[in-house]
């Protein structure tokens, strides 16, 4: 087998190790993912061929082939016919795809995703209140005004609503949080698109967003977190109803300083 300048087959196979007999494809993918997101491999690294990976992991070639195919669909690796399979990004760049994969194969239910989203959004609001720049406030205000203007046009309203939350995440100044929210929202998107049923619900959402915006604009972190907790309680109930989830995560009160 010819050597490539970016071929680190020996190092990769040494890091992988064997898996137990009968290991499912999902676990093969997990083992590969652990290595790919460890930060030890550079983007563009050429992976060992299927045959070598299968021998190292102690599984059949079909399991490796299916695992790599799934990772390619998720944007983790790039399969180049006649050349080989290559790692696509850095560890941090692979985070959104990694989380999406982990949530999907872990079969997390909608109630758990709603609970995770609520916690993340509340923390984002708190961070945004302490970090938002003038440009962030302008973006939030513009999204809020578009929500008001499109309350009777639910598809356009949903877009403006999402833009508000995206602007809030940017204002929080934490790229990892942005990635986390992107993954969770994408998994819930099929329900989010139909969660607001009428203009009355849209008006309620607008009022809740306005309270969040006012708190962020004034730099009040506790108020921003509390306002988002209120919004997440109603939003999660709507999403749960749209998805048919049997449970809605309870909204916990957000403690104030000194409580």
C-alpha positions in Angstrom: 0.0 0.0 0.0 1.6 3.3 -1.1 2.3 5.9 1.6 0.6 9.4 1.5 2.1 12.5 3.0 -1.0 12.9 5.2 -1.3 9.2 5.9 -1.2 8.5 9.6 -2.7 5.0 9.4 -0.4 3.4 12.0 -1.1 6.2 14.6 -4.8 6.0 14.0 -5.1 2.3 14.3 -3.0 2.3 17.4 -5.4 4.9 19.0 -8.6 3.0 18.1 -8.1 -0.5 19.6 -10.5 -3.5 19.3 -14.2 -3.4 20.1 -16.2 -6.3 21.7 -17.5 -9.0 19.5 -20.9 -8.2 18.0 -20.5 -4.4 18.3 -23.2 -2.5 16.4 -22.5 0.0 13.7 -23.5 2.9 15.9 -20.7 2.0 18.4 -18.2 1.7 15.6 -19.2 5.2 14.6 -18.9 6.4 18.2 -15.4 5.0 18.5 -14.3 6.7 15.2 -16.0 9.9 16.4 -14.1 9.9 19.7 -10.9 9.9 17.8 -11.9 12.5 15.2 -13.0 15.0 17.9 -10.0 14.4 20.2 -8.0 17.2 18.5 -5.2 14.7 17.7 -5.9 14.7 13.9 -5.6 17.6 11.6 -8.3 18.4 9.0 -7.5 16.6 5.7 -5.9 13.6 7.5 -6.3 10.5 5.4 -7.9 7.6 7.3 -6.7 4.0 7.0 -8.6 1.9 4.4 -11.8 0.0 5.5 -9.9 -3.3 5.6 -7.4 -1.9 8.1 -10.0 -0.2 10.2 -12.1 -3.4 10.4 -9.1 -5.5 11.4 -8.1 -3.0 14.1 -11.6 -2.6 15.5 -12.3 -6.3 15.3 -15.5 -5.9 13.3 -16.6 -6.7 9.8 -15.8 -4.4 6.9 -19.5 -3.8 6.3 -19.8 -2.3 9.8 -16.9 0.1 9.1 -18.4 0.9 5.6 -21.8 1.7 7.1 -20.3 3.8 9.9 -18.2 5.8 7.5 -21.2 6.3 5.2 -23.2 7.7 8.1 -20.3 10.0 9.1 -20.0 11.2 5.6 -23.7 12.2 5.5 -23.2 14.1 8.7 -20.2 16.0 7.3 -17.6 14.4 9.5 -15.5 12.7 6.8 -15.1 13.1 3.0 -15.0 10.0 1.0 -13.1 10.5 -2.3 -13.4 7.5 -4.7 -10.0 6.2 -5.8 -8.2 8.3 -3.1 -9.5 7.4 0.3 -11.5 8.8 3.3 -10.4 12.1 4.9 -11.3 14.0 8.0 -13.2 17.2 7.1 -12.7 19.6 9.9 -11.1 20.5 13.2 -12.5 19.1 16.5 -14.4 22.3 17.2 -15.8 22.5 13.6 -17.1 18.9 14.0 -19.0 19.7 17.2 -22.4 20.4 15.7 -22.3 17.2 13.5 -21.1 15.2 16.5 -23.9 16.3 18.7 -26.5 15.7 16.0 -25.2 12.2 15.6 -25.1 11.5 19.3 -28.6 12.8 19.9 -30.0 10.8 17.0 -28.5 7.4 17.8 -29.2 8.0 21.5 -32.9 8.2 20.7 -33.4 11.2 22.9 -37.1 12.0 23.1 -38.7 15.3 22.4 -39.4 16.1 26.1 -35.6 15.8 26.9 -34.7 18.0 23.9 -37.2 20.6 25.0 -35.7 20.6 28.5 -32.2 21.0 27.0 -33.2 23.8 24.8 -34.9 25.6 27.7 -31.8 25.5 29.8 -29.6 26.7 27.0 -31.8 29.5 26.0 -32.1 30.8 29.6 -28.3 30.7 29.9 -27.9 32.5 26.6 -30.3 35.3 27.7 -28.2 35.7 30.9 -25.0 36.0 29.0 -26.4 38.3 26.3 -27.6 40.7 29.0 -24.0 41.1 30.2 -22.3 41.1 26.8 -24.6 42.5 24.1 -23.0 45.2 22.0 -24.9 48.0 20.3 -24.9 46.0 17.0 -26.4 43.0 18.9 -29.2 45.2 20.3 -30.0 46.5 16.8 -30.3 43.0 15.5 -32.5 41.9 18.3 -34.7 45.0 17.9 -35.0 44.5 14.2 -36.1 40.9 14.6 -38.6 41.9 17.3 -40.1 44.5 15.0 -40.4 41.9 12.2 -42.2 39.6 14.6 -44.7 42.4 15.3 -45.2 43.1 11.6 -45.8 39.5 10.7 -48.0 38.3 13.6 -50.7 37.4 11.1 -48.3 35.7 8.7 -47.2 32.7 10.7 -44.5 31.4 8.4 -42.8 34.8 8.3 -43.3 35.2 12.0 -41.6 31.9 12.7 -38.6 33.1 10.7 -38.4 36.4 12.6 -38.8 34.5 15.9 -35.8 32.2 15.0 -33.8 35.2 14.0 -34.4 36.8 17.4 -33.1 33.7 19.1 -30.1 33.5 16.8 -29.2 37.1 17.4 -29.5 36.5 21.1 -27.1 33.6 20.9 -24.6 35.7 18.9 -24.9 38.4 21.6 -24.0 35.8 24.2 -20.5 35.6 22.7 -20.1 31.8 23.1 -19.7 29.9 19.9 -20.1 26.5 21.6 -23.5 27.6 22.9 -24.5 28.7 19.3 -23.5 25.2 18.0 -25.4 23.4 20.8 -28.6 25.5 20.1 -28.3 25.0 16.4 -28.3 21.2 16.8 -31.2 21.1 19.3 -33.3 23.5 17.2 -32.6 21.5 14.1 -33.9 18.3 15.8 -37.0 20.2 17.0 -37.6 22.2 13.8 -40.2 19.9 12.3 -42.4 20.8 15.3 -41.3 24.4 15.7 -42.5 25.3 12.3 -46.1 24.6 13.3 -46.0 25.4 17.0 -47.7 28.8 16.8 -51.2 28.2 15.5 -52.8 31.7 15.4 -52.2 35.4 15.8 -53.1 35.3 19.5 -50.3 32.9 20.3 -48.0 35.0 18.1 -48.9 38.1 20.2 -48.2 36.3 23.4 -44.8 35.2 22.0 -44.0 38.8 21.0 -44.8 40.1 24.5 -42.5 37.5 26.0 -39.7 38.3 23.5 -40.1 42.0 24.2 -39.6 41.4 27.9 -36.4 39.5 27.2 -35.2 42.3 24.9 -35.9 45.0 27.5 -33.9 43.0 30.1 -31.0 42.5 27.7 -31.0 46.1 26.7 -30.8 47.2 30.3 -28.1 44.7 31.1 -30.1 43.0 33.8 -28.9 39.4 33.7 -31.3 38.0 36.3 -34.3 39.6 34.6 -33.2 38.4 31.2 -32.9 34.8 32.5 -36.2 35.0 34.2 -38.0 36.4 31.2 -36.5 33.7 29.0 -37.6 31.0 31.5 -41.2 32.3 31.2 -41.0 32.3 27.4 -39.5 28.8 27.4 -42.3 27.4 29.5 -45.0 28.6 27.1 -42.9 27.8 24.0 -42.1 24.3 25.2 -45.8 23.6 25.9 -46.6 24.6 22.3 -43.8 22.5 20.9 -44.8 19.5 23.0 -48.4 19.8 21.8 -47.2 20.0 18.2 -45.0 17.0 18.6 -47.4 14.9 20.7 -44.8 14.6 23.5 -46.4 13.0 26.5 -44.3 15.1 29.0 -43.4 18.8 29.1 -40.4 19.7 31.2 -41.3 21.7 34.3 -40.0 25.2 34.3 -37.8 25.8 37.3 -37.6 29.3 38.8 -34.5 31.2 38.1 -32.8 32.3 41.3 -31.8 35.9 41.7 -28.5 37.1 43.2 -28.4 36.4 46.9 -31.4 34.0 46.8 
